[in-house]
């Protein structure tokens, strides 16, 4: 049996020790990502995201790391348990704090366990034991690969995301050739409208992003949240640090439009940034993360967040494009429904039967929903 240790800051472990156990290409599992999100106070105790990373040791040797946060709320997780929390409160029980293993504000499916030979079930044991000993009411492992033969008291949930898969396309038209005639025509019409509105688009890799471009991106990022009455999760310091520390993993796409103005009875034109989208990428995948605009243009969201990303994947031979969570409008643009998996343990025995039944019913619903979405894809039917 291994020894468990919980640390309250990424700084309590060296980058070399973290990366020595990290066999993943995923940029969100890199030490620099967690360092940026914690150093910038984007995920911190004041925001209800207290770092609580699990380290497993054997014979004084570090064998595994599982990123974790001790949380006082359920914001920024994207596997929704608000109803569970409300039921606890209604019946006089505490639901928070809880332990959550995830990338903060980043619903990306991947193996979050840093280890070559430790199985995730070893972590299940230590998380359960720790919660039993502490005033922690549950643990949750979000957006993790499917785990077979779960312990009786660990419950499995599914959600559906929409991902694009590169099947060896030579270019965007090659991809569109797989669509039905009507869907292909609609997509071309959407893309043509961008040039018709006088919009120019540039793709910029992290090393080439200027401070002015970063300032504009962060303005639009803030506007996206403010329009919904929320404050942004991530600080500007996070983006500055992540571009400095992981520039080869960042793609910024900026849209500009011609603007007319008059001075001294003279009419002139100038180019003005109007929208931006920021992505991460690795050797295999592109990850769409943040979008915003200062002005509305028809179909610009689809172009920046989806079509430009598909073109980037084809050009760089990336296998998959995860554009972010939710959004049925992605289906008609060739993004296929995939099941994601998360795992949950609840301390309070009185709630376990109801939550177990909920998870089982939800999984059946998600599988049915995935099947329905598959039928709505724009691709030609096989003869």
C-alpha positions, 0 to 999 in steps of 0.5 A, a space after each residue: 500500500 502506498 502512502 498518500 500526501 496532499 499538498 496545497 500548492 503546485 510549488 510544493 513539488 518541483 517541475 522536474 518531479 511532476 514532468 517525470 511522471 507526466 507521459 501525456 501530451 495534453 497541455 492542461 496536464 503540464 506543470 506550467 498550466 497548473 503553475 500559471 492558473 495558481 500563480 495568477 490566482 485564477 484558482 485559489 482558496 479565495 475563489 473556492 478552488 483550493 489546490 489539494 493535489 494528491 501525491 502517492 509514495 512507495 519506499 520514499 519514491 514518488 509514484 503518482 500525482 493526481 491534480 485535485 482541488 478542495 472546493 466550496 462550490 460547483 462553478 467551473 466544473 461542467 459536470 453539474 451537481 447543483 441538484 445534489 448540493 440543493 438536496 443535501 442542503 434541503 435535508 440539513 446536510 453539508 455538501 461542501 467542501 468536496 474534492 474535485 480532480 479536474 483542470 480548472 474551468 477546462 472540461 477536457 477529457 484525458 487521463 489526469 493521473 500522472 504515473 506509469 504503473 499506478 492504477 486510478 483505483 489506488 487513488 479511489 482508495 486514498 481519496 475515500 479514506 481521506 474524506 472519511 477522516 476529514 470534514 470532506 463530503 465527497 470526491 469527484 474525478 471529472 472527464 477521465 477515461 472509462 474505468 472498468 469494474 468500479 467499486 460498489 460505492 463509486 458512481 459513473 456519470 456520462 455527458 456528451 461533447 462534440 468533437 471533430 475527427 481528422 480522417 486524413 483530409 487533404 484540405 477543408 473542401 476534402 472534408 466538406 465532400 463528406 457532407 450531403 449536398 444541402 449541408 455542404 452548401 450551407 457551410 460554404 455559404 456561412 464561410 463566404 459571408 465572412 469575406 462578404 462582410 469585409 472580415 480578415 482572419 489571422 492565425 497567430 502562434 503563441 510566440 508571435 502574439 503581441 501585447 496589443 493582441 493579448 489585450 484585445 483578446 482579454 477584452 473580448 474574453 471579459 465581454 463574453 462573461 459580462 454579457 451573461 452577468 458573470 465575472 471571468 474565471 481566468 485573470 489576465 495574468 494567467 494568459 500572460 504567463 501561459 503564453 510566456 511559458 507554453 507559447 508553442 501550445 497556444 493558437 490565437 485567431 483574430 478577426 479584423 474588419 474594415 471600418 470607415 470614418 471621416 476626418 475633416 470631410 475626408 472619408 478613410 478606412 481602417 482595420 479594427 479587431 472585432 473578435 478573437 478565439 484562443 486555442 491550445 494544441 499538442 501533437 495530436 489535438 486542438 482544444 478550443 477554449 475561449 472566444 469573444 467579440 466586440 461587435 457582432 457579425 453573421 457567422 463569425 463565431 462559427 468561422 473563428 471557433 470551428 472552421 478555422 480550427 478544422 483548417 488548422 488541424 488539417 494543415 498540421 495533421 492533428 487527429 482531433 479537435 475538441 472545441 469545448 463543451 455543449 453546443 448542438 449547433 456543432 453537429 451540423 458542422 461535422 462535430 461528432 457526439 462522444 461520451 465523456 466519463 466522470 466518477 463520484 463518491 459520496 460520504 453520506 450513506 443516506 444519499 447514496 441509493 438516490 445518487 446511484 439511481 440518478 447516475 444509472 438513469 442519466 447514463 441511459 439518457 446520455 447514451 440515447 442522446 448520443 445516438 440521436 445526435 449521431 443520426 443528425 450528423 451532416 455526413 452522407 449515408 453509407 450506401 
